[in-house]
């Protein structure tokens, strides 16, 4: 499971908009918004990996920091 609120927090700490992060992660803004808002609680591992890379962290660290 991924903590969408954490992704949102990390994104904002890096002064990134949803659009910027979505482009860097090569996912849609809608998908990112749904993850951040908890509508998608179990995104594909590939999506988590892309988001983590765009945030300059590993997917493992991103998932561990959610707990």
N, C-alpha and C positions, 0 to 999 in steps of 0.2 A: 504494500500500500504506500501511496505517496501523500505527503502532507502538502496540499495545495496552498495553504496559508504560508507555509515556509517558503515555497517557491516564490510566492508574491513578495514576501519580505526580502528575500535575497535579491529579487529583481529590482525592487525599489532601492535597496542599499547600493546597488550598482547604477542607480539613476537611469534605468532602462524602462521604456514603455513596453506594454504587451506586444505592440507591433514590432519593436526592435528585437525583443527576445524571440518572438515567433519566427522572424526572418532568420536570425542567427541559428535557431534550432531547426529550421526548415520544416516548421509545422504551421498550421493555420492559427490565426488569432483566436478564432472560435474555440479550437481545441485547447489552447493555452488558457483561455478564460474559463472554460469548463473544468479544467484541472484545478486552477486556482480557487474556483468557487465551490469545489467539492462535488460537482456534477459527474465528474469522471474520477473515481477514487482509485481505480486500478488501470492506469494507462499501460500501453504496451511497453515492454522493456526498452525497445528501440527509441520510443518517444522520451522516456525518462533519461536515457543515455544522451540524446540530442540536447535536451534541456540542460542537463548537468554540464555537458561540454560547453554550451553557450554561456553558462555561468562560471566557467573556468574551475570546475570541480569534477570529481568522479561521480558516477551514478551511485556507487556504494556509499560514498560520503553523504550525498544528497539524501539517500534513503535512511541512513543512520541518524542524520541530524533531525529527521522528522520525529524521532522518538526521544 
